[in-house]
Amino acid sequence: MSRRIDEPAFVRAQYETEDRLRARKSAYENAEGDDPREFAFQAIAEIKPSRLLEVGGGEGEVAERVIAELGVEVVGIDQSERMVEIQRLKGIDARVGDVQELRFADNEFDVALAAWMLYHVADLDRALAELQRVVRPGGRLVAVTNGIDHLQELWDLARRETSMRRITFRSENGEEALRRHFESVERRDARGWLTMKDEAVRRFAASWDDLASLVTAPPLEEPLRVRRHSTVFVAEKAS
C-alpha cells in the first residue's frame, strides 16, 4: 500500500537531503504555460508586505526573490534541518520549526507563504489556524498546491491512480479548508505542459515511491507530453 504524503516519516525521507526535491524540480525546467511561482510572487507583492513568513520553503528560491526584489524581511520555517541549512547559506533567516506549532506572536507577519507543502501536514486545520493567527488583520496567506490532473500522463504511464486524490490540500478542496479559517479566498489556476524525456521521467520516478515502477520501465520511444495544473490560493484575514 502507498504511504500517505502527510506521514511524518515520509516527509522526513523526502526532504532529509535536497536530492529528491531537485530531481522533481528539474522536470519543470522546460515548462510551458502559466508559472504558478510567478502567480504566488505577484500575490505577495500586491499586499506590499514588510515582513513575510514562509513555511516549508525548501531551498528558498521564492524567499531569495522576495528579499531581493521587494526588500521584505523574510523568516523561513522548515522541518528539514538540511533545507534550513541551505536557506541560511543564502542569507535567509531560516529556522527549524513546525507549521502546526508556530513560535511567533499573534499578528506578527503581513503575509505567510505555504507553497506546495500543506499536503504534507498531518493536521491541516491546526496548521491553517496557526498561519491565520500569525498573520496580521488584513494580511493574507498565499498557499500553492496541485490539482488531481497534475502530471496525469505520468501516472497513466505508471498505470497508477494519482496520489493527489488522497491528499487533504489540493486544487479541488483547498478553498473549502481555507474558508474555515480566513474571511475570503481567491483562487488563481496555473496550467501548462512539460515535455519529459526518458531520463527526466526516470529521475522524477526515482524520487517518488508511487511512481517507482517507471525507473525500470522500457525506454520511452519519444518524449512524454505531461500536463501541469497548480492553484495559488490567496486567503485574506479579516481586518
PEURUR-V726111 format. One record per backbone hydrogen bond with DSSP energy under -0.5 kcal/mol. CO is the residue of the C=O (numbers start at 1). NH is the residue of the N-H. Records with the same first field share a line. If there is no record, write none. Layout:
CO->NH, NH
This chain:
4->7
7->11
8->12
9->13
10->14
11->15
12->16
18->22
19->23
20->24
21->25
22->26
23->27
24->27
25->28
26->29
28->31
32->193
34->36
35->38, 39
36->40
37->41
38->42
39->43
40->44
41->45
42->46
43->47
44->47, 49
45->48
50->73
51->110, 111
52->54, 75
53->55, 113
54->77
57->60
60->64
61->65
62->66
63->67
64->68
65->69
66->70, 71, 72
67->71
72->74
73->52
74->93
75->54
76->95
77->56, 57
78->97
79->81
80->84
81->85
82->86
83->87
84->88
85->89
86->90
87->90, 92
88->91
92->94
93->76
95->78
98->101
101->98
102->104
105->108
109->136
110->140
111->53
112->142
113->55
114->116, 144
117->120
118->121
122->124
123->127
124->128
125->129
126->130
127->131
128->132
129->133
130->134
131->135
133->107
134->109
136->139
139->237
140->112
141->143, 235
142->114
143->233
144->116, 117
145->231
146->171
147->150
149->152
151->154, 155
152->156
153->157
154->158
155->159, 160
156->159
162->165
163->166
164->167
170->173, 174
173->177
174->178
175->179
176->180
177->180
178->181, 182
184->236
186->234
188->232
190->230
191->34
192->228
193->32
194->196, 226
195->197
196->224
197->201
198->202
199->203
200->204
201->205
202->206
203->207
204->207
205->208
208->211
209->212
211->214
212->215, 216
213->216
214->217
224->196, 226
226->194
227->151
228->192
229->147
230->190
231->145, 233
232->188
233->143, 235
234->186, 236
235->141
236->183, 184
237->138
